[in-house]
Amino acid sequence: MPWQGTQSRPVGQLVFKLAAYSMLVAAAPAAATLFVVGSPLLQWGLLMLIWAASVLLVATRLLTPRLTLARELLAQIRNRSFENLEQAQVPQGDELNTLIWEVYRTGRVLEKEIQQLQRMEDYRREFLGNVSHELKTPIFSIRGFAETLLEANPEDEATRQAFLQKILHNADRLAHLVRDLSDISRLETGALQMQMAPCNLVSLVREVIESMEPLAAARQVSLRITATENMPSVLADRERLRQVLVNLVDNAIKYNNPGGFVEVRLEAIPQQHSVRVAVVDNGIGIAPQHIPRLTERFYRVDRSRSREQGGTGLGLAIVKHILQAHRTRLQIESTPGRGSTFAFVLPATSV
């Protein structure tokens, strides 16, 4: 029998019968050699299988939630569903957790970049719409007055002069708008560099006040300067600082009342090695809800009055960018019916 001699082996042992046969001669009776796999070896094998299965089960249970989290994060990024990324509790530790954390961080970065692009696109649309509207108004006015002159050909010289003055006024307004657009574009892109040098602030303010006297007289507004003694020079681009002061004084005059005043106050601050410049008026003032947006392009508190005054809606935006290039900012305080203060601080060259 093939397994003769193995019946008496204890249960739990595996017996293999091996025989070698010559391929060249007739087969001889097999000389059987028994190899016994004892019970301890079998038991260890079973234990190893159980251990491996347990490890696999535990690893699966540990990895599945993390892989699921990674898959969900990637799905949210792909679908631009960033609102849930804030609540993601990403564990720290091994390489897989580090990978999941990097996925999370990538999602947050992409979210911010997409939001920034959306804001820029909204800003671009609004800007183009505003520019288009601002350009149309003077162009249509010029065209209308010119057509009236050509078609009606009024014989009254006073009427002709009035129409020509309106054409000239709108042409000037158009030129100012184009100039302001060019300035703010160069300021925002950094193409317009500041030429910093010591600047005599008192002398500059006097020049600005003198140039604004005709406008102030026409509006029945008085102009004045106050300055502390031994006023130091400031480090600034003189021509751009002039542009800032002209804009601020011009606004203070135009949005004032007959009999009002505009005062430019210069105050040395030795402790801070700086000078505070403030343009103060007792005009109509500004409501609190408008103040945060005053330096936005084309933002107007009263659109009809602003256009009536000849403003482009870019003056304070230009002021903001020039002051930012001087590493300072515009501070605005206002009370409706009582007046406004527009101030900024510049570094002094000596105190």
QUIWO-V601645 format. One record per run of one state. SS is the DSSP state (@ for helix, = for strand, . for the rest). FROM is the first residue (numbers start at 1). TO is the last residue. Records with the same first field share a line. If there is no record, write none. Layout:
SS=FROM-TO ; FROM-TO
//
This chain:
.=1-13 ; 19-32 ; 38-38 ; 79-81 ; 88-94 ; 153-156 ; 190-196 ; 200-200 ; 219-221 ; 228-233 ; 237-237 ; 255-260 ; 273-273 ; 282-287 ; 292-302 ; 309-314 ; 326-330 ; 336-338 ; 349-351
==14-18 ; 33-37 ; 197-199 ; 222-227 ; 234-236 ; 261-269 ; 274-281 ; 331-335 ; 339-348
@=39-78 ; 82-87 ; 95-152 ; 157-189 ; 201-218 ; 238-254 ; 270-272 ; 288-291 ; 303-308 ; 315-325
//
